[in-house]
Amino acid sequence: MTVNQVLSTKGREIFAILPSITVYEALKVMGVNNIGAVLIMEGKELKGVLSERDYARKIVLKDKSSKKTVVSDIMEKDIVTVKPSDNLDYCMELMSTKRVKHLPVLENDLVIGVISMSDVVKSIMEIQKETINHLNTYISQ
């Protein structure tokens, strides 16, 4: 299964914020949309990713103010991305080795979606269910 197939099932909705807003405002966006990370974009250009983990480690544990700190100060700038044609095994390996839970999907340098670890796991489980059903059908014939 490819990233494109996951996006066709999940959807291609993107939640993005400007790097100049406060971390507190970013957290409100994440909370309202029930997401664990948000893309940081200026126009159509991907600048970074902000996750709940970034907030916990770079604000809470360092006793900083989320209402005074801007997103660009704590966002992850070394962004790990994938292409629509990449397969889920590759995505799982990337997430594991790079220790990220969200992968922006780029096509021709434009963000067309985001997949999360839970999206990948859910899709792999669906593939395994289908394989088991095919094997059960084959065995029972």
NUZASE-935607 format. One record per residue (C-alpha): residue number from 1; residue in three letters; x, y, z. Coordinates in steps of 0.25 Angstrom, whole numbers, plus 5000, padded with zeros to 4 digits. Each point is the difference from the previous one (the first is absolute). Layout:
ronu i:NUM&aa:Ala&X:X&Y:Y&Z:Z
...
end
This chain:
ronu i:1&aa:Met&X:5000&Y:5000&Z:5000
ronu i:2&aa:Thr&X:5005&Y:5014&Z:4997
ronu i:3&aa:Val&X:4999&Y:5013&Z:5007
ronu i:4&aa:Asn&X:4990&Y:5005&Z:4989
ronu i:5&aa:Gln&X:4991&Y:4988&Z:5003
ronu i:6&aa:Val&X:5000&Y:5004&Z:5015
ronu i:7&aa:Leu&X:4997&Y:5015&Z:4996
ronu i:8&aa:Ser&X:4989&Y:4996&Z:4991
ronu i:9&aa:Thr&X:4993&Y:4992&Z:5012
ronu i:10&aa:Lys&X:5004&Y:5010&Z:5011
ronu i:11&aa:Gly&X:4998&Y:5013&Z:4992
ronu i:12&aa:Arg&X:5010&Y:5011&Z:4997
ronu i:13&aa:Glu&X:4996&Y:5010&Z:5010
ronu i:14&aa:Ile&X:5012&Y:5009&Z:5004
ronu i:15&aa:Phe&X:5001&Y:5008&Z:5013
ronu i:16&aa:Ala&X:5010&Y:5011&Z:4999
ronu i:17&aa:Ile&X:5004&Y:5012&Z:5008
ronu i:18&aa:Leu&X:5010&Y:5011&Z:4999
ronu i:19&aa:Pro&X:5013&Y:5000&Z:5007
ronu i:20&aa:Ser&X:4998&Y:5013&Z:5006
ronu i:21&aa:Ile&X:4988&Y:4996&Z:5009
ronu i:22&aa:Thr&X:5001&Y:4996&Z:5014
ronu i:23&aa:Val&X:5002&Y:4986&Z:5005
ronu i:24&aa:Tyr&X:4987&Y:5002&Z:5008
ronu i:25&aa:Glu&X:4992&Y:5004&Z:4987
ronu i:26&aa:Ala&X:5006&Y:4987&Z:4993
ronu i:27&aa:Leu&X:4996&Y:4991&Z:5011
ronu i:28&aa:Lys&X:4986&Y:5006&Z:4999
ronu i:29&aa:Val&X:5000&Y:4996&Z:4985
ronu i:30&aa:Met&X:5005&Y:4986&Z:5003
ronu i:31&aa:Gly&X:4989&Y:4999&Z:5011
ronu i:32&aa:Val&X:4988&Y:5005&Z:4992
ronu i:33&aa:Asn&X:5004&Y:4990&Z:4989
ronu i:34&aa:Asn&X:5004&Y:4989&Z:5009
ronu i:35&aa:Ile&X:5014&Y:4998&Z:4993
ronu i:36&aa:Gly&X:5013&Y:4997&Z:5007
ronu i:37&aa:Ala&X:5009&Y:5009&Z:4990
ronu i:38&aa:Val&X:4998&Y:5011&Z:4991
ronu i:39&aa:Leu&X:5008&Y:5005&Z:4988
ronu i:40&aa:Ile&X:5007&Y:5013&Z:5000
ronu i:41&aa:Met&X:4998&Y:5007&Z:4987
ronu i:42&aa:Glu&X:5002&Y:5014&Z:4993
ronu i:43&aa:Gly&X:4992&Y:5000&Z:4988
ronu i:44&aa:Lys&X:5002&Y:4986&Z:4993
ronu i:45&aa:Glu&X:5014&Y:4998&Z:5006
ronu i:46&aa:Leu&X:5001&Y:4990&Z:5011
ronu i:47&aa:Lys&X:5009&Y:5006&Z:5011
ronu i:48&aa:Gly&X:4999&Y:4990&Z:5011
ronu i:49&aa:Val&X:4991&Y:4991&Z:5009
ronu i:50&aa:Leu&X:4995&Y:5003&Z:5014
ronu i:51&aa:Ser&X:4996&Y:4988&Z:5008
ronu i:52&aa:Glu&X:4995&Y:4998&Z:5014
ronu i:53&aa:Arg&X:5013&Y:4994&Z:5003
ronu i:54&aa:Asp&X:5007&Y:5013&Z:4996
ronu i:55&aa:Tyr&X:4991&Y:5007&Z:5010
ronu i:56&aa:Ala&X:5003&Y:4990&Z:5011
ronu i:57&aa:Arg&X:5015&Y:5000&Z:4999
ronu i:58&aa:Lys&X:5002&Y:5015&Z:4995
ronu i:59&aa:Ile&X:4990&Y:5007&Z:5008
ronu i:60&aa:Val&X:4995&Y:4993&Z:5012
ronu i:61&aa:Leu&X:5013&Y:4993&Z:5004
ronu i:62&aa:Lys&X:5008&Y:5013&Z:4998
ronu i:63&aa:Asp&X:4990&Y:5008&Z:5008
ronu i:64&aa:Lys&X:4997&Y:5010&Z:4988
ronu i:65&aa:Ser&X:4987&Y:5007&Z:4997
ronu i:66&aa:Ser&X:4992&Y:4994&Z:4989
ronu i:67&aa:Lys&X:4993&Y:5014&Z:4999
ronu i:68&aa:Lys&X:5013&Y:5007&Z:4998
ronu i:69&aa:Thr&X:5008&Y:4990&Z:4992
ronu i:70&aa:Val&X:4998&Y:5000&Z:4985
ronu i:71&aa:Val&X:4999&Y:4988&Z:4992
ronu i:72&aa:Ser&X:5012&Y:5002&Z:4992
ronu i:73&aa:Asp&X:5008&Y:5000&Z:5013
ronu i:74&aa:Ile&X:4997&Y:4985&Z:5002
ronu i:75&aa:Met&X:4995&Y:4994&Z:4987
ronu i:76&aa:Glu&X:5007&Y:4988&Z:4994
ronu i:77&aa:Lys&X:5007&Y:5006&Z:4988
ronu i:78&aa:Asp&X:5007&Y:4987&Z:4995
ronu i:79&aa:Ile&X:4987&Y:4995&Z:4994
ronu i:80&aa:Val&X:4999&Y:4985&Z:4996
ronu i:81&aa:Thr&X:4991&Y:4999&Z:4988
ronu i:82&aa:Val&X:4995&Y:4989&Z:4990
ronu i:83&aa:Lys&X:4994&Y:5000&Z:4986
ronu i:84&aa:Pro&X:4986&Y:4994&Z:4996
ronu i:85&aa:Ser&X:5007&Y:4988&Z:4993
ronu i:86&aa:Asp&X:5008&Y:4996&Z:5013
ronu i:87&aa:Asn&X:4995&Y:4987&Z:5006
ronu i:88&aa:Leu&X:4996&Y:4998&Z:5014
ronu i:89&aa:Asp&X:5012&Y:4991&Z:5004
ronu i:90&aa:Tyr&X:5009&Y:5012&Z:4996
ronu i:91&aa:Cys&X:4991&Y:5010&Z:5008
ronu i:92&aa:Met&X:5001&Y:4991&Z:5013
ronu i:93&aa:Glu&X:5015&Y:4998&Z:4999
ronu i:94&aa:Leu&X:5001&Y:5016&Z:4998
ronu i:95&aa:Met&X:4991&Y:5002&Z:5012
ronu i:96&aa:Ser&X:5008&Y:4990&Z:5008
ronu i:97&aa:Thr&X:5014&Y:5005&Z:4997
ronu i:98&aa:Lys&X:4997&Y:5015&Z:5000
ronu i:99&aa:Arg&X:4991&Y:4998&Z:5012
ronu i:100&aa:Val&X:4989&Y:5008&Z:4994
ronu i:101&aa:Lys&X:4985&Y:4997&Z:5000
ronu i:102&aa:His&X:4995&Y:5009&Z:4989
ronu i:103&aa:Leu&X:5005&Y:5001&Z:4986
ronu i:104&aa:Pro&X:4996&Y:5011&Z:4990
ronu i:105&aa:Val&X:4998&Y:4995&Z:4986
ronu i:106&aa:Leu&X:5006&Y:5008&Z:4989
ronu i:107&aa:Glu&X:4997&Y:5000&Z:4985
ronu i:108&aa:Asn&X:5008&Y:5009&Z:4992
ronu i:109&aa:Asp&X:5005&Y:5008&Z:5012
ronu i:110&aa:Leu&X:4985&Y:5002&Z:5005
ronu i:111&aa:Val&X:4994&Y:4995&Z:5012
ronu i:112&aa:Ile&X:4988&Y:4991&Z:4996
ronu i:113&aa:Gly&X:4997&Y:4993&Z:5013
ronu i:114&aa:Val&X:5006&Y:4994&Z:5013
ronu i:115&aa:Ile&X:5000&Y:4986&Z:5005
ronu i:116&aa:Ser&X:5002&Y:4996&Z:5014
ronu i:117&aa:Met&X:5005&Y:4988&Z:5007
ronu i:118&aa:Ser&X:4986&Y:4996&Z:5003
ronu i:119&aa:Asp&X:4996&Y:5001&Z:4986
ronu i:120&aa:Val&X:5012&Y:4991&Z:4996
ronu i:121&aa:Val&X:4996&Y:4990&Z:5010
ronu i:122&aa:Lys&X:4986&Y:5000&Z:4997
ronu i:123&aa:Ser&X:5003&Y:4998&Z:4985
ronu i:124&aa:Ile&X:5009&Y:4988&Z:5003
ronu i:125&aa:Met&X:4990&Y:4994&Z:5009
ronu i:126&aa:Glu&X:4990&Y:5001&Z:4989
ronu i:127&aa:Ile&X:5010&Y:4993&Z:4990
ronu i:128&aa:Gln&X:5002&Y:4989&Z:5010
ronu i:129&aa:Lys&X:4985&Y:4998&Z:5002
ronu i:130&aa:Glu&X:4998&Y:4998&Z:4985
ronu i:131&aa:Thr&X:5012&Y:4991&Z:4999
ronu i:132&aa:Ile&X:4994&Y:4991&Z:5011
ronu i:133&aa:Asn&X:4986&Y:5000&Z:4993
ronu i:134&aa:His&X:5006&Y:4996&Z:4987
ronu i:135&aa:Leu&X:5008&Y:4989&Z:5007
ronu i:136&aa:Asn&X:4988&Y:4995&Z:5007
ronu i:137&aa:Thr&X:4992&Y:5000&Z:4987
ronu i:138&aa:Tyr&X:5011&Y:4992&Z:4993
ronu i:139&aa:Ile&X:5002&Y:4990&Z:5011
ronu i:140&aa:Ser&X:4985&Y:4997&Z:5002
ronu i:141&aa:Gln&X:4998&Y:4998&Z:4985
end
